[in-house]
Amino acid sequence: MRVRFAPSPTGALHIGGARTALYNWLAARHDGGVLVLRIEDTDRERSTPENVAQILDALRWLELDFDEGPILQSERADRHAEVIERLLAGGHAYRSTATAADVEAYKERHGHDRGFRGEAQGSGAVRLRVPDRGATVVRDLIRGETPFAHVHLDDPVIARADGTPLYNLAVAVDDLDAAITHVVRGDDHYSNTPKQLLVLEALGARQPIYAHLPLLHGPDGKKLSKRHGAASVQELRDAGYLPEAVRNYLALLGWGAADDETILSTEELVRQFSLARVQRNPARFDERKLRWMNGAYVRSLDVDDLTARLEAFTGRSGLRGAVEISREKMQTLADFWPLAGAIFDGPGDDPRAREQWLDDGGGAALRDARAALAGVEPFDLEHVGAALRAVVARRGAKPRQVFQPIRVALTGTTVSPGIFEVVALLGREESLRRIDAALAAG
């Protein structure tokens, strides 16, 4: 098996493109095949080096390696020109100055279901000759066989008048030269397939096996777009998702696994993956389900691994203790700092939290807690917890009536890791200092 991922560098790698890359990677790794990376950069106005760099960066983050490439389609111009001349010389193509108006006029005369047929001229764009009889059959692992009757197909333009190739010519030639056996790509390319097959047939080449992946939809059943949340791989990375969780979730979108909440390691995905099990109906990308899955991955990491990832994500160091007490409340890496950042940066300033928990009886509860913490020995998680639970019991209060004032005093907010853990991590001196500051401010 030889497959290829061939993105156009006209923007960031979106989630649908990432799934296409992943399916090609899984197919190649499952079969012991080869994955070729080709950058289809012939749209010079929209293709930029920065966008190529974005695509490579996204693939690196997803940990999808390739065996050959990246091959820049723009660097194969001489080969494309050679094929165009060969098709012209063999009578498979001709030059034509026909415009869109000419094509419309032809259809007015012959019927709109009749494909355009032009006359050979000495100049103009290059059109491929389509036979009037027969059909081109697209054989697709997902959609089955579909015949495209030649009588309905226009003679397609395969090169501009200046000789530069159009997409369908370049793609067909590049797939042929790279000996691609399976073309795995989005369903939006399906209508191009007959044109590419006609090029291959004119060159006497065998057609590859196709697998056109249904496009992704949002939870509302509409085509996936930015309104549904993160739209690109970089946005997922910046939102704190883990690459292995993204791989797991994207693999299940339209593939034949039981549901889209199945935790499968990358090794298991490779072992189980089959293009034949890709479903024909569009799959729904739901970022809430991805968050859930990512949380399961976060909690499965050992503390040292999670700490290293969070230190890289936040640009801070010395996070291990806070990571250890925060991990159970996290779903993404981005959840960590809002949850635990006050441990390092000091209490935040939330007037509503102060008013709710440090006024009235909250201040009294906080003074009792301070007195209890001052005498804790040793100052560790077990003894801190016992001392604060004793305060709750002596006051005949609900736990939150004691613990929330402490939390607000220490972090400035009502949300943090477990309060016993926060107190023990801060230590006696810092905990008492923050409590004193809160009492003085109240």
N, C-alpha and C positions, 0 to 999 in steps of 0.2 A: 504493500500500500504506500502510495505517495500522495500526500494531501498538501494543500497550501492555504495560508491565510493571507488575504490580499486586500488590506484596507487602503482607502484613499485618504491621504493626509490633509484633509480639508477642515479639521477640527480635532477636538479631543476624542479619544476612543470611548464611544458610548456603551451602555450596558448591553444592548443587543449585539454590537460588534464584539464585545468581550465574550459573550456566550458563544458566538461563532468561532472565535479563536480557541476557546476552551474545548468545544466539540471536536475541532480539528486536532487539537493536541491530544485529547483523550483517545480519539480513533487511532492516531498514529502510535501512541504509547501502548494501547491495548493490542495492536496488531504487530508491534515491533517494526512499524513503518517509519517513514521519513516525513517531517513537517518542514515545508518551505515557507519562508516569510518573503512576500513580495509587496513592495510599496508601489501602489498604482498612482503615480504622481504626474500623469500626463496633463492634468488640468493645472497648467503652470500658474494661472492667476490665483487659484485657491490653495494649491499645494505649496507649503512652505517648509523650510528646514526645521522651524520651531514645532510645526505640527508633526513632522516625522519623529522628532525627539520626544514629543508627548506620547506617541503611540509606543515607541520603544520603552519609555519609562513605565507606561501602564502594563505592558507585557512583563517587564521585569518585576514589578510589584506583585502581579498575579502569579509570578513564578512559573510562567509558561515559556519554556525554552524552545528554540527552533534548531533544526539540524542544518539547514542551508539558508543563506541570505543574511541580512536583508538584500534583496535584489530590487534595484530601482528600475521601474518600467521605462522611465525616461532615458536610461542609458542603453536601451535596446532598440533605439530608433533605426540604426542601420539594418538590423535584422527585420524589423517591420517593413522598411522600405523594400528590402529584397523580396519579401513575400508578396507585397503589393505588385511589384513588377512581374513576378512569376504568375500571379493570377491574371494580370492583364495579358501577358504573352500567351497564356494557355487558353484565352477566351472565356475564362471564368468570371472576368470582371471587365468593366468598360468605363470610360470617362463620359461624364454627362454634365451639362450645364443646367439641367432641370431644376427649377425652383419649387418651393412649396406650392405656389400657385399653379405651376405646371402639373404637379402631382394631383392637385384637386381637380383641375380641368380634365385630366385623364380619367379620374374616377367618375366625374359627371358623365363622361361619354360611355364608359364601360361598366358602371355600377360601383357602388361604394364598397361592396364586398370583394371586389376584384383588386388584386395586388398591382401596384404600379410596375410597368415595364417600360424602360427607356430605350433610346437609340444611342448607339455608340457615336461619340463625337471626339474631336481631336483634343479637347481640353475640358476642364471642369473637375468636379469631384469624382471619386472612384466609387462605382456601385458594383455590388456583387450580383451576378446573374442567378435568379431563382428559377428552377424548372417550373413549367406550367403544370405538369402532371405530378402525381404522387404526393407524398407528405414527408415531413421530417418528424420523427418520433422521439420525444424526450422520454428517456427511461429514468425514473426518479425513485429512489428508495423509499421516499416518504409519500409522494403523490401518485406513484404508479406510472403507467405509460400514458402519454398524451400525444396524439398525432396533431400536427399543425399542417393543414392542407396547403400546398404550395400556391394554389390559385389565389389564396387570400393574402399571401405575404408580398409586401413591396420588395423590389430589389433594394436591399439596404445600402446606405452609404457606408463604406468602410474606410475611406480616407478623404481628407479635404483636398481642395484643388492644389494646395501647396505641397501635397504629399504626406502630410502628417496623419498618422493613423487615428481612427476613432476607436472607442472603447472595445467594441465587439471584435474587431480585428486583432487588436493588441492582446486582449485576454485569451483568445483562442490560440494565438501563436505562442504566447508565453506558457500556457498550460501544456501545449504540445511539446515545446522544447524542454520543459522541466519534467516531462514524462509523468504528469499528474494522472493518477488512476481514479481518484475520487474528488469531485468538486463539491465541497460542503460550504454552503453560503446561505444568505438570507433569502426569503421568499420573494423579496422585491426584485431579485435578479431573474426570476423565472421567465419573464417575457423576453429577456435577452437570449435565452438559451437556444431557441431555434436558429437565430442568426449566427451564433457562434458555432453551432453544429454544421451549418451550411458552409462556413469557412473551412472547418476541419474536413468536411467531405470533399470540398474542392481541392484540398491539399492531399487527399488520399489517406487521411489519418483516421484512426479508430476514435470513437467518442468515449470519453470517460464516463464513469458512473456518477450520477448527480444525486445530491441530497439537499433539497431546498428547505431550510428551516423556517417554520412559521414565525412571523414577527411577534415580538413581545407586546402584551397589552398591560395597562394598569389595572388596579383592583376594580375599577369601574367598567372594565371591558373595552375601553377605548385605547387606541394606539398609544404606546408608552411615550411620555414626553416629560419635560421638566416639571410640569405641574404635579406629577406623581411623586416627586422627591428627587433624590440624587439621580443625575442623568449620565454621568461619566464615571470612569474608573477612578480618576483622580478625586472626584467628589466623594466617592465611597471611602477612599483612603483617608481623605482629610476629615471625614466624619467619624473616623476611628474604627472602621471595620477591619477585620483580619483577612488576609488574602485567602487563607484556607477555608474560612467560612463563606467567603464570596464564591470561591470555586464550588464548594458543596451546594450552595443555594442555586447558583446559575445552572449547574449541571442538571438539577432536578426540574428545571423549567422547560417542560415539553418532552423530557426524556421519560422512559418507561418505568421509573421508580414508583413505588406505591403512592407516595404523596410528596408534598414539598416541605415536609418537616422531618425528614429522615437524616440523621447524622451519619455521614459516610466519609471516612478518611479519603484522602486523595488516592492512596494506594487501592482502596476498595472501589473507588470510582473507575479507575483505570481497569481493574479486573472485570467489572460488570458492564462497562460501557459497550453499547452497540448502536450503530446508526439505524439499524432495522427497527429499533424500539422507540425511535423518536416519533412523537405523536403529531398528527396532522393539524390539529386545532391549535390556535394561538394559546400560549401559556400566559399567566398573569403574574407580573412582578409586583410583589407587595413588600414594601420596605419594612413594615411591622414584623412580618415573618422573618425577614433577613435579620432584623434586630434581635429577635428571639433566638435564632440560630447562632448569631454572633455571640450572644451572652453565654450560650452553652459552651462555645469554644473558649471564651475568655475564662470561664470558671474551671475549665479542664486543664488550663496551662499551669505548670508549676510556678511558684512565686518568683523564682529567679528569672524565668523566661518572660513572664508578664511584666516584671519590673524593668527588664532590659527594653522591652517594646514601649513601655510607658515613658521611660526616660528618653528614648529616641523621639517619641511622639510629642512630648512636652518640652524637650530641651532642658529639663531639670535633672538633677542627680540626687542620690541619697533618698530615694523614694520607697525602698523596700518595706519598711515598717508600715507605712501608710497603704501600700499596695496590699499587704497581707490582710489588713482589716477592712479593706474596701471592696475586694474582688467580688464578694457575694452580691453586692448591690449594683454591679456594673453590667451593662450590655455592650457597650463600645468603649474604646480607649478614650473617647471624648467625654465619657461620663465621669472619668476619674477626677479631673481638676475641680469641677463644680462641687463634687462630693467631698474631696479631701484637701483641696488647695489651701483652706484656712489653717490647716495644721502647719503649713510652711510659711504662709504670708501673713498670718495673724487674722483675728476675727474680721469678718465683713461688717458692713453697716446696713442693717435692715431695720428701720424704725418700727415697722409693723411687728416684727418678731420681738423686739425689745418691749414694745407696749403690751403685747399679748402675754409674754412669759416672765418679764422682769418687774412689772408693776404689781401692785396689790400683794398677794401672797407669794408671788414668785421670788421676790427679793428675800423674804424670810426663809424660804426653802433653800435658796442659794447659800445663805449664811450658814444654815445647818450643814449643808453639804461641804462647805469650805472647812468648817470645824472638824468634820469627820475625816476629810482627806488630809488635813494637817497632821493627824495622828496615825495615819496608816503606815504600818511597817511589817514586812517590806512593801515597798510601793510597786506592786505588780498587779497583773490583771485579776488574779484571784482575790487578793485582799482589797483592791479598789472596789470590785464588784460587791463583796460582802459588806464593806463599809457603807456604800451608797444604798444598798437594799435595806440596811438597818435604818438609815435615815427615813426611807419610805415607810417602814414599819412603825417607827416611833411617832411619825407625824400622822399616821392613819390615813395617808394620802394614796392617790393612784400613782403608779410609777411615773407617768408622764408629767405629773405635777412637780416632781423633783428633777427628773432627768432632762426635761425640755429647758428649764432655766439654766441648767449646767451647760447644755448643748449651745444655747444662744450665747452664753457668756464666753465659752471657749472658741466658738466658730463664727458667731454673729448671725447664724442662720438656724433654721429648724430642721435642716437635713444634713446628716453627716454619717460616717460609719458608726458602729455601735459606741455608745457613750463611754462604757467602761474601757473599751479599747482605745478610744481617743485620749482619755485621761491618762491611762497607763503609758501610752506612747509619748505624750507631751512631757510626762514626768511631774513630780510634785511641785518643783519650783515654778515651772512655766504655767501649770494648771492653776496654782494659787495666784500667780501674778495676774493672769487673765480674769479670774473670778474677782479679785480685788478691784481691777480696773472697771469691771462691769458694775460692781456694787457702788463704786465711787461715782460713776456716771449716772447711776439711777437716783 
